[in-house]
Amino acid sequence: MNKSFLFTKKYSCLHFVYITSEILNNVYEKYILKILHKFNSKVILPLPLTISFLNNLNHIKMINQSLQFTNKLLGQFLKNRFGLDEDKIVLNYIVDVNGTFPKVNQNKVVLSLINVEKETNQPFYIKNKQLENGNYSSFNPVERYNLDILISSNFDDYNESLKFLDAIIYFFQINNYLDASSSSSIPEGLSKLEFEYEKISYHQMHSLWTAMGAKYQPSIIYKMKLIKVQANETIAITPAVTNTSNALTT
């Protein structure tokens, strides 16, 4: 495992552990837990909560799969539209954890996750599932998340940036709703993806780029709506009723 995949960064005496998609895709949960034990003092969450979170890696994996799928689909669209042989899109930071601009972003469309929002407008119930032995297991309900993605056109030639931005807008106009019927390559576990243009003001956009420590590039924000996440963690077992009697005793 390349140790460069693990980053730590200091913010006002608080330390965070950055775990990239390479780690999530290529190592086992046991290895990640070992990393967290090693960096226990640098993890902002209490370790038990962190372990509980990692025990349900579906939360991260589903988000990662959604972004990777969108990145791949948009990349193929751009290649077809402009007759390109190489990918012109990358899923990456705008500015990396060291405050520098990744070279891989140069002359590329950059797709970045800038916000994760839990959908609260849903029923809060516990799902019951019957087991083979007749008992019932209770699961937490499916959670839904909205992802805000920033898509920036980062080209040295300004006209090239505008050309790709125009193509990005066109892509999401014709692909604002994706499911298995419209795209056979949609990852297992994703029933559908919806994209909605996120309208923000000039001042909000300026604040966003300032917070990222970068100079503005032609860009647009879309909301990827309702990413389903099911932890599949049993929270209770209810024994099945095996004997009933209507007899009255006195």
Helices and strands as residue ranges (DSSP letters): G 3-5, E 6-11, E 14-19, H 21-26, H 29-38, G 40-42, H 47-54, H 58-82, E 89-91, G 103-105, E 108-118, E 127-130, E 136-139, E 143-154, H 158-174, E 177-179, E 192-197, H 202-212, E 219-229, E 234-238
